Amino acid sequence: MARFNRDTIVAIFLLMFCGVFIWATFDIRTPDYGVLMPSTWPRVILAVLTVLSFIYLIQSIKAGPDETELAPGREPGNIGILKYWRNPILCFIMFFLFLLTLPVLGMLIGGVSFVFLLMCLLGGWGPRQLVLHAVIALCSVGLMWSLFTFGLEVMLPEGVIYNPYAL
């Protein structure tokens, strides 16, 4: 029996995930008006994700089975797991907090805060780093917010603190 490495299992899971969600896009209601179907963008994004997952599967199969039980640099036990997976755990916690504060802060302030704090948690708190993180957070979220709000005319979640649609 052939053994798969962890990457192969993750790639298969991602491909199944994509298949289920592509199938679910056929349940999206099509309105009588408009030019573009509401299911178009989810299908485009899922098609790209499917292609990337398929490439990931091919590369993981070429790599062969895992030879070691623990990843290099990982300590055994629960503390070792927490230390090894610290950054992804921080990302999930911060995203959960972002979603909790979204009704109050809104997309613009909440998004800038989320990106800034996450970059500081992962990249450090030095004075030069703080300035760089602030510039990246303001530019990336500000440009994305402007694109969706003014270019695509998408109603993003507004907050209690700043409501751009009430102006």
C-alpha positions as CSV (number, residue, x, y, z in Angstrom):
1,M,0.0,0.0,0.0
2,A,1.4,3.4,-1.0
3,R,1.8,6.0,1.7
4,F,0.9,9.6,1.0
5,N,2.6,12.5,2.6
6,R,0.6,15.1,4.5
7,D,0.7,17.5,1.5
8,T,-1.0,15.0,-0.7
9,I,-3.8,14.5,1.9
10,V,-4.3,18.3,2.2
11,A,-4.3,18.7,-1.6
12,I,-7.0,16.0,-1.9
13,F,-9.0,17.7,0.8
14,L,-8.7,21.0,-1.0
15,L,-9.9,19.5,-4.3
16,M,-12.9,17.9,-2.6
17,F,-13.6,21.3,-0.9
18,C,-13.5,23.0,-4.3
19,G,-15.8,20.4,-5.8
20,V,-18.4,20.8,-3.1
21,F,-18.4,24.6,-3.4
22,I,-18.4,24.6,-7.2
23,W,-21.5,22.3,-7.0
24,A,-23.0,24.8,-4.5
25,T,-22.6,27.7,-7.0
26,F,-25.3,26.1,-9.1
27,D,-27.8,26.8,-6.3
28,I,-27.2,30.5,-6.4
29,R,-30.4,32.2,-7.6
30,T,-30.1,34.1,-10.9
31,P,-32.1,37.3,-10.9
32,D,-34.1,38.5,-13.9
33,Y,-32.0,41.7,-14.3
34,G,-28.4,42.4,-14.7
35,V,-25.8,41.2,-17.2
36,L,-23.5,39.2,-14.9
37,M,-24.7,36.1,-13.1
38,P,-24.1,36.2,-9.3
39,S,-22.4,32.9,-9.5
40,T,-19.7,34.1,-11.9
41,W,-17.1,35.4,-9.5
42,P,-17.4,32.5,-7.0
43,R,-16.9,30.1,-9.9
44,V,-13.8,32.1,-11.2
45,I,-12.2,32.1,-7.7
46,L,-13.0,28.4,-7.2
47,A,-11.6,27.6,-10.6
48,V,-8.3,29.3,-9.8
49,L,-8.3,27.6,-6.4
50,T,-8.9,24.2,-8.1
51,V,-6.1,24.7,-10.5
52,L,-3.7,25.7,-7.7
53,S,-4.8,22.7,-5.6
54,F,-4.3,20.4,-8.5
55,I,-0.7,21.7,-9.0
56,Y,-0.2,21.3,-5.2
57,L,-1.4,17.6,-5.5
58,I,1.0,16.9,-8.4
59,Q,4.0,18.4,-6.5
60,S,3.1,16.5,-3.3
61,I,2.9,13.2,-5.2
62,K,6.3,13.9,-6.8
63,A,7.8,14.6,-3.3
64,G,7.0,11.1,-2.1
65,P,6.0,9.9,1.4
66,D,7.1,11.7,4.6
67,E,10.1,10.2,6.3
68,T,10.0,11.9,9.7
69,E,7.2,12.0,12.2
70,L,7.9,15.5,13.6
71,A,8.6,18.5,11.5
72,P,12.2,19.9,11.8
73,G,12.5,22.2,14.8
74,R,9.2,21.0,16.5
75,E,9.3,19.9,20.1
76,P,7.2,16.9,21.2
77,G,4.0,17.4,23.2
78,N,1.3,20.0,23.4
79,I,3.6,22.9,24.1
80,G,5.6,21.9,21.0
81,I,2.5,21.9,18.9
82,L,1.5,25.4,20.2
83,K,4.9,26.8,19.6
84,Y,5.1,25.2,16.1
85,W,1.7,26.4,15.0
86,R,1.9,29.8,16.8
87,N,1.5,32.0,13.8
88,P,-1.5,30.3,12.2
89,I,-3.2,30.2,15.6
90,L,-2.6,33.9,16.0
91,C,-4.0,34.5,12.5
92,F,-7.2,32.7,13.3
93,I,-7.7,34.4,16.6
94,M,-7.1,37.8,15.1
95,F,-9.5,37.1,12.2
96,F,-12.2,36.0,14.8
97,L,-11.7,39.2,16.7
98,F,-11.9,41.2,13.4
99,L,-15.2,39.5,12.6
100,L,-16.5,40.3,16.2
101,T,-15.6,43.9,15.9
102,L,-16.8,44.4,12.3
103,P,-20.3,45.8,13.3
104,V,-18.6,48.5,15.4
105,L,-15.5,49.3,13.5
106,G,-16.7,48.6,9.9
107,M,-14.7,47.3,7.1
108,L,-12.3,50.2,6.6
109,I,-11.2,50.8,10.2
110,G,-11.5,47.2,11.2
111,G,-9.5,46.0,8.1
112,V,-6.7,48.5,8.7
113,S,-6.6,47.6,12.4
114,F,-6.6,43.8,11.6
115,V,-3.8,44.1,9.1
116,F,-1.7,46.4,11.2
117,L,-2.0,44.3,14.4
118,L,-1.5,41.0,12.6
119,M,1.7,42.3,10.9
120,C,2.9,43.6,14.3
121,L,2.2,40.3,16.0
122,L,4.0,38.3,13.3
123,G,6.7,40.8,12.3
124,G,7.7,42.7,15.4
125,W,7.1,45.9,17.3
126,G,10.2,48.0,16.5
127,P,9.7,51.7,15.6
128,R,10.7,51.2,12.0
129,Q,8.5,48.1,11.7
130,L,5.5,50.0,13.2
131,V,5.8,52.7,10.5
132,L,6.2,50.1,7.7
133,H,3.2,48.0,9.0
134,A,1.0,51.2,9.3
135,V,1.9,52.2,5.7
136,I,1.2,48.7,4.3
137,A,-2.1,48.4,6.3
138,L,-3.4,51.8,5.2
139,C,-2.4,51.4,1.6
140,S,-3.5,47.9,1.0
141,V,-6.8,48.1,2.9
142,G,-7.5,51.6,1.7
143,L,-6.9,50.7,-1.9
144,M,-9.0,47.6,-1.6
145,W,-11.8,49.4,0.2
146,S,-11.8,52.2,-2.5
147,L,-11.8,49.7,-5.3
148,F,-14.8,47.9,-3.9
149,T,-16.7,51.0,-2.7
150,F,-16.2,53.3,-5.7
151,G,-15.1,51.1,-8.5
152,L,-17.3,48.1,-8.1
153,E,-20.0,49.9,-6.0
154,V,-20.2,47.2,-3.4
155,M,-21.8,48.0,-0.1
156,L,-19.1,47.0,2.5
157,P,-20.0,46.7,6.2
158,E,-20.1,50.1,7.8
159,G,-19.3,50.6,11.4
160,V,-20.8,52.7,14.2
161,I,-17.6,54.8,14.4
162,Y,-17.3,55.7,10.7
163,N,-20.2,55.2,8.3
164,P,-19.2,56.4,4.8
165,Y,-22.7,55.7,3.3
166,A,-24.4,58.1,5.7
167,L,-22.4,61.1,4.4
